[in-house]
Every structure is written in C-alpha cells, then in structure tokens.
Amino acid sequence: MALSAEQRTALRQAAHWYSQLNSGEVQPSDHSAWQSWLNAAPANAWAWQQAERLQTRMSATPAPATSRVLSLAAHGRHATRRRVVKAGLVLLGGSALGLGSYREMQYSPLLADERSGVGEQRSLTLKNGSTLLLNSASAVDIDDTREQPHVRLRQGEIMVEVPEQQRCSVVTRHGSIAAGHSRFCVRLFDDASKLDVFGQQARVTLASGQAMEVHGGQSCQFDGKGFSAVQTLANAADAWSRGLLIVNDQRLDTFVTEVSRYRPGWLHCAPSVAGLRISGTYRLDDTEQILRALATSLPVQVQRRTRFWVTITAA
C-alpha cells in the first residue's frame, strides 16, 4: 500500500521523536512537546503506533543490524544526535512500513550529512568557496572531496552561490543541476523539483538525458519525465534567504502553507477564508507575529487547539 505524503512526513517525525525520547537526555519539556505532536493529527498517532509495533517486532526477532539500531537508540547519550536520528529512521524504515526501500532510504532527510531544523536557516561554505544556505527543515549530503563539489538535496530548499571560475552540482531525486559562476535556488517537492536562477545560468539534466539551460531571472520545475514551461522569476523570490516572506495579493491558503514551513506542528487555513488576499513583508523568525498580523489585518481568527495545532478561521 502506497503511503501518502502526510503519512511519510508523520513517520519521519515519529523517527525523530523515537530517537529523542530514547536519547537518555530527555527533559520534561520534550515529553510535553511529544504529546502535543502526538495529539496534533491522526497521522501522527498512526505513525507512532507503527513505530511501537515495529520496535516490538524487531525486539522479538533480533538480528545483528536490529540489535545495533536498538542499542544505539537506547544509549544515545554516548552517540551523536545524527547517529541516533539515523537509528530511529532505520527502525521506522523497515519493509513493514513501506519506507525501507532503497529509494526511500537513499533520499531520506534523516540520513543527511547536514540538516536545518524547522524555522532555522544554516549557511555552509564549501572548499571551492561556494556557499549553501539551507532553508527551514532542509537536508543535504555534501561530497566536497572533488574539485567540483557535489550536493544531494534530500529535503527542503537551498540557495547556492558559486564564485567565479568555480563549479558546483546539485542533485535531487528528479534530476541534476550543474552550474559555474552563478546564484540559484533548488526546492524539492514530493513530485517535482524547482530551480530558480538569480544570476548567470544553470543546466538541468534528467536521468533520461533531457536537458535544459535556465538563465538568470528564470524558473522552471522538472520531474523524472520532463520540464515545465520556463517562467519569469516572481518578485522577491529570494526574500527567504534574507529571512523575509514578501507577498503581493497572495491567496491566504497559499500564504499560510508557506508560513507553515517555518514553524513546528500543524498550521492550517479553513476553506471559508482560503480565498482572502494578503500583501506585506513578514519576518520568518517570528511566525507568532505573522499570526497576530493576520488577525488584525483580515477578518480571521487564530484558533489554537494546542501550541502545535493552529487553524485560521473566519472571525
């Protein structure tokens, strides 16, 4: 049975919580946050149930790899956070959940070399001077052992700046991007990848061999089968790299979906107010202020079931 995007996300989050709660360094606030996450959506409760079932199954039929995973999770205080999170993913990535396939494991963000948390942005500098900026909840692998750095985007969005006389490549599950001196952004969705080029150009190549050159000021999406039509970049498309969200007459449901990328939990817009329009400049490091601004500028109210479960409804 194929898993929905919501189920896959819930399983990844359950892997994180399983690792955290078995790390040996749990605070009372962690238990409270976990309980809020668990109650926030039916998919979360389902994912946690799968984790418990699989843990029981693995404990009952130990194997060398299983024992190592469970041991690592149980003795997390002596392991790095990344190793514990990887153990949690392996625990949840068994074939019984449908996440154990090679493809899922290959691209899972919990196995990444570098990650950013929800609401966090991280800047990395590669050996050839290229820089990566990871947007909220993003994950990459970096092979910096070659003359031309090779980056695999596992989740989220990155801004890449390549200096003069240098090159860098970025790979997603949908294709590969190669660029010399340039500035570009790559965002990964479930069914496609998006490339925005802000300076110079970048070349996208699919597994089929199809290729497209995307120039500065242009944007395109691609999947494993082909390319969308090239679009002109939206104004302020790179505002997130400055910690800002800038919108002009945008639908409220689209706006809320974008804001939800920068805060933990579930942020949803009710259908009754989805078509309201919004404009403005907002700081991404203060999503609570964004919610307060919505309630004062639009005929809406912010309903909170928990800190992590928020719905925008009609006032």
GIZI-V957271 format. One record per pair of residues at least 24 apart in sequence whose C-alpha atoms are under 8 Angstrom apart, sorted by the first residue. I is the first residue (numbers start at 1). GAP is how many residues later the second one is. Records with the same first field share a line. If there is no record, write none. Layout:
BEGIN
I = GAP + GAP
END
This chain:
BEGIN
1 = 97
2 = 96
3 = 95
5 = 185
6 = 37
7 = 36 + 37 + 40
10 = 33 + 34 + 37
11 = 33 + 36 + 37 + 81
12 = 77 + 80 + 98
14 = 30 + 33 + 34 + 37
15 = 36 + 70 + 73 + 74 + 76 + 77
16 = 69 + 72 + 73
18 = 33 + 70
19 = 54 + 57 + 65 + 66 + 68 + 69
20 = 64 + 65
22 = 51 + 52 + 53 + 54
23 = 50 + 51 + 52 + 53 + 54 + 61
24 = 50 + 51 + 52 + 53
25 = 52
36 = 270 + 271 + 272
37 = 228 + 271
40 = 225 + 226 + 266 + 268 + 269
41 = 225
50 = 42 + 47
51 = 40 + 41
54 = 37 + 38 + 40 + 42
55 = 36
66 = 25
82 = 28 + 29
85 = 25 + 26
86 = 24 + 25
107 = 47 + 48 + 66
108 = 46 + 47
109 = 29 + 30 + 31 + 45 + 46
110 = 29
112 = 27 + 28 + 29 + 42
113 = 26 + 27 + 28 + 29
114 = 25 + 26 + 27 + 28
115 = 24 + 25
118 = 143 + 144 + 145 + 146
119 = 142 + 143 + 144 + 145 + 165 + 166
120 = 142
128 = 38
129 = 33 + 34
130 = 30 + 31 + 32 + 33 + 36 + 38
131 = 29 + 30 + 31
132 = 26 + 27 + 28 + 29
133 = 25 + 26 + 27 + 108
134 = 24 + 25
135 = 24 + 105 + 106
136 = 125 + 126
137 = 124 + 125
153 = 35
154 = 34
155 = 33
156 = 31 + 32 + 33
157 = 28 + 29 + 30 + 31
158 = 27 + 28 + 29
159 = 24 + 25 + 26 + 27 + 82
160 = 24 + 25
173 = 51
174 = 32 + 33 + 48 + 49 + 50
175 = 29 + 30 + 31 + 32 + 47 + 48 + 49
176 = 28 + 29 + 30
177 = 25 + 26 + 27 + 28
178 = 24 + 25 + 26
179 = 24
191 = 32
192 = 29 + 30 + 31 + 32
193 = 28 + 29 + 30
194 = 25 + 26 + 27 + 28
195 = 24 + 25 + 26
196 = 24 + 37
240 = 44
243 = 40 + 41 + 42
244 = 37 + 38 + 39 + 40
245 = 36 + 37 + 38 + 39
246 = 33 + 34 + 35 + 36
247 = 31 + 32 + 33 + 34
248 = 30 + 31 + 32
249 = 28 + 29 + 30
250 = 27 + 28 + 29
251 = 24 + 25 + 26 + 27
252 = 24 + 25 + 26
259 = 25 + 28
262 = 25
263 = 24
264 = 44
265 = 42 + 43 + 44
266 = 42 + 43 + 44
267 = 41 + 42 + 43 + 44 + 45
268 = 42 + 43 + 44
269 = 42 + 43 + 44
270 = 41 + 42 + 43 + 44
272 = 41 + 42
273 = 27 + 39 + 40 + 41
END
